[in-house]
């Protein structure tokens, strides 16, 4: 949901409110996705 919201042009504060998470956590997730791509979405992380 975070990745899709970011790709849709939503701001970090808006995404944080949407998923009820800390803004820093959202930024970390977006940066990780930008670095690793879809591999960062695997569970458990490799």
C-alpha positions, 0 to 999 in steps of 0.5 A, a space after each residue: 500500500 505504501 509503495 502504491 500510494 507513493 507512486 500515486 503521488 501522495 506525500 509521506 505525511 499523507 501516506 503515514 496517516 493512511 497506514 497509521 505509521 511514523 513518517 520516518 518509517 514510511 521514508 525508510 520503506 520507500 527508500 528501501 523499495 527504490 534501492 531493492 525493487 520488488 525484492 524488498 516486499 518479500 516476507 521474510 526479508 532475505 
